[in-house]
Amino acid sequence: MTVGILTEKPSAARHFAAALGGMSGTYQGEQYVIASARGHLYEFADPATMVGPGLAEKYRAWNLENLPWDPSDMDWHLEVIPSASSVATEIKKSLQGCDEIVVATDVDPTGEGGMIAANVFLELDLRPKTFSRMYFTDEAEPSLQKAFTSRKALSSLEDFDEYRKARYRSQFDLLSMQFTRIATNMGRASGSNLVLRQGRLKSAMVKLVGDQLKAHNDYVKKPFFENRFRDENGVMYTNPEEDRFDKKGEVPQIYGPSPVALDGKAMKKTAPPRLLDLAGLSSILQGKRIRPKLVLDTYQKMYESQLVSYPRTEDKTITPEQFKEMLPLVDQIAGVVGVAPTLLTHRTARSTHVKPQGAHGANRPGLKVPASLDAVEQQYGAAGRAIYETLGKNFLAMLAEDYEYEQQKGYVEKHPAFVGIANVPKVQGWKAVFDPDAGDDTAEGDENESSSGLGTTAEPFVFEGANKRPEHPSMKWLMKQLEKRDVGTGATRTSTYAEVTSTSAKYPLLVEKGRKLTLAEAGEMSWRLLPGTRIGDLSLTEKVYADMRAIAEGTTTGEECLKVVADWVREDIETMTANAKTMRAELGLAEQQVAAYAEGVWETCPSGPQRVKFKKTFSGHTFTDAEIQRLLAGETLSFEGTSKAGRPYTANGALGIGEFTTKEGKLRKYVGFQLEVSDTPTTWCKHTFTQTEIDDLMAGKTVERDDWVSGKTGKNFSVGVTWDRDQKKIVPLFKQGTSEPPTSWCGVAFTAKQIADLSAGKTIQGTGFTSKKGSTFDAKISWKDEGGRKKIVPQFEKSGRR
C-alpha cells in the first residue's frame, strides 16, 4: 500500500521529505510518495463559458439588463491555470497509483488549503481507495511526523468540510463580479471610464475610509473655555461641573492659587500587548515605509524557511503546547533581536496570551532561530529584518513583567471639586521590550502620565479646549476598524489592502500618502455609490463566514446560501442608481448615455482570430446585428454619421486597432470602428483642395490660404499647411509666438516690401480686401500684438468700406 501526499507548495514538500526521510520511501512501515502543488492550480472558468450557448452573451455583457445572474444556470466547472498545467500533469503521474491520497495542504480557517487539494484530485480524476487529511500547526519535523501517523480518513471529497465551505466562498466571490459591473455602469453613466471593482473586503475598506475622510474633512472646530488648575509638575485639575464659555474673555477670574491635597495612591499594572497578526504587523512596518505587499511576500519566504510561524492564521493566542515548544528558544531569540534576557522573568504561560484553543497559533518567531538580524537581512532584505525584529520583540514582551505605575489622585485644597490624576511609571516591564506605539505620533498616549507625580501648589488658568477632530484614516486605523468589526482575517486584510493601494494597479481604490490614507479616483466614485448597498455592508463578510461554518457543519448547502445573491444584486442596482443621481447632483456631473458594446470573434485581427469587445455606436450610428457580424468578418461599412461639430458626413471604415491618450499621458490601444483615411488630401477646414494644391501637398510643398474656416468659431483664418504621408492628415504650420506676418490676408497677397514693412511695425495701405460675406474693402493694416498673440489689425476710414 502506497500513501500519496499532496502539499500546497514545493517548500512544504521539502519539509515533509525532511521529516519522513525523502520524497518517497517508508516511514514507520508505510510506503509514501510526496507531490507538490504550487498554490491554486485550478480556477472557475469565465461565467460566460459556464452557461449554455443561449445565455453566454447575457453573462458576458456588462449591461445592467443582463443582471442578476442565476447561480443555477452555471455548471461551475474549473479550468487549469495555464502556467500550472505541467504541475498538474506531474501530480497525476506521481499519485495515480496510490492506494491512499492525503490532503497535506495548509490548514487554514477558510478551508482554502483543503479546496486546493480537492480541486486537484477531482479534476485529475484520481480515485484511490481512501482519501485522508493531515492536520499540522507548522512545518517542523515533529509536527509533520505526528500529522502523518494521525491522519484522518475522509468519507468523500464532495463531503470534505474544508472543500465545501471554501468552494462556497469562491462561488460567492465570483458572483460578486456583478457588483463591479453595477458600479462601473453607474460610473459610466456619470462620465467615468473607470472600472469600479467591488468585493466583500474591498468595498468595506472603501466605505470605512470614505466615511472617515468625510468626518475628518467636515470637522468644524468648536472651541470652549473654562477654568482649570495646573500644578508645578504639569498635572491638570478639572471640575466636570465647571461652566464652559465660547470666548476666553467671558470666563470669570474667581480662583486663586491653592495647595494640592493628596487623596490617595494605588499601584496599577497593565499586561503586555497581545500577539500580532499579519495586519497588525503590516501596520507597524508601514510606518517604516515597508509596503504590505513586500511584507506578505517576504513573510511567506521566511515561513518556508521556518523562521516565522504560519502566516494566514486567525489565532490571536498560542496553545500551551506551542508555548512549551517556544520556551527553550527564548534566550536565543532575545539575543538576536537585542532584548536583555534579564527582562524576561515572567516565563510562565499568561492566560491572556496562551489558551488551549487554536490551530496554528498567532504570528510569532519560528522554531529555527537565525544567527543574527544581519543574517536575516542578508537573505531577506531590510523587510525581513524588520519582520523578525518586530515579531521577536512582540513575542518576548509576554515574558516580561507587567508595566506598573503608581496612580496618585489629588484635588485643589481650596476648591475640592477640581480633581487631578498622575500616573507615575514604576516598573517598565514589557514596555522595555516592545512598545507598539513607540515612534507613532498618531497613537493615543496616557495623558495622565507624569514622572514627578502630583505637585504641591495648583495655579488657576483659563483652559482652551475643543471638540476632538476625527482621526485622518491610515492603514493602522483601517486595520483596527476591520478587526473591531470582524471583517476578514489579518492575512486577507493585508493582501486586499496591498491590492487596493497598489501603485501599479490600473484602477486603485485607495492611495497612501505617508501614513495617511485617501481615496483614489475610482475609490471616491465607489464610496459615493456604496451607501445602503449590500456589497458595502460591513456585516457582509460576517454573513459569508457564518454561512461557511453552517456549510462545514452540514446544516445548509452552498447552493441554498447563494440563492440570496440575485435579490441583493437587484437591490444594489436600485440603490446605486439612486446614489448615482445624488453623486451627479453633488459633483455637478451630467448623466451620460452608457455606451453599449458588441462582442464576438474578430476573424481578421492582425494577431489572428480572437474575441474582442467594441462600442456599438460610432458618430451617432448604432450598428445592427448584421453590421456587427460584417465588421467581425473584416468587411468595410459605409453609413451616414454626424461629426462632433454636428455636421452630417458619410463614414467609411472597418474594425481596427486605434489609440488614445489617457489623462495620465499614457498611450492605450483599443479595438473599434476605424474610419478609412484617404491616401491623398481632399478637404480641410471647409476648403476643398484643387488638383494643383493636391499635387503641391503630395510633393511636400506648403499650401497657404487665408480662407480656412474654424470649426469652432466659424471665422476665417490664415495659415500654411502640409500633408503628413504617414499619418495621412493635414498639418497646419501655426507660427506660435513669431513676429513674422502672414503672406496674405482677406484674399490679398502681400508684396515682399509690404511684408517687410509690417515686420518693422509699420502701417501699410491695402486695397481690394474681401470680407467673409464677400464684400470688398480698403484699409490700413498693421501687424500688432493683441490678446497675447500677433495678428493683422485693420484701421478703417469712415468711407473705407464699400
Buried (B, 14 or more C-beta within 10 A) or exposed (E): EBBBBBBBBEBBBBBBBEBBEEBBEEBEEBBBBBBBBBBBBBBBBEBBBBBEEEBBBBBBBBEBEBBBBBBEEBEBEBEBBEEBEEBBEEBBEBBBEBEBBBBBBBBBBBBBBBBBBBBBBBBBEBEBEBBBBBBBBBBBBEBBBBBBEEBEEBEEBEEBBBBBBBBBBBBBBBBBBBBBBBBBBBBBBBEBEBBBBBBBBBBBBBBBBBBBBEBBEEEEEEEBBBBBBBBEBEBBBBBEEBEEBEEEEEBEEEBEEBEBBEBEBEEEEEBBBBBBBBBBBBBBBBBEEBBBBBBBBBBBBBBBBBBBBBBBBBBBBBBEBBBEBBEEBBEEBBBBBEBEBEBBEBEEBBEBBBBEEBBBBBBBBBBEBBEBBEBBBEBBBBBBBBBBBBBBBBBBBBBBBBBBBBBBBBBBEBBEEBBBBBBBBEBBBBBBBBBBBEEBEEEEEEEBEBEEBBBEEBBBEBBEEEEEEBEBBBBBBBBBBBBEBEBBBBBBBBBBBBBBBBEEBEBBBBBBEEBBBBBBBBBBBBBBBBBBBBBBBBEBBBBBBEBBEBBBEEEBEBEEBBEEBBEBBEBBBEBBBEBBBEBBEEEEBEEEEBEEBBBBEBEBBEEEEEEBBBBBBBBEBEBEEEBBEBBBBEEEBEBEBEEEEEEEEEBBBBBBBEEEEEEEEEEEEEBBBEBBEEEEBEEBBEBEBEEEBBEBBEEEEEBBBBBBBEEEEEEBBBBBBBBEEEEEEBEEEEEEEEEEBBBBBBBBEBEEEBBEBBEEEEBBEBEEBBEEEEEBBBBBBBBEEEEEEBBBBBEEEEEBEE
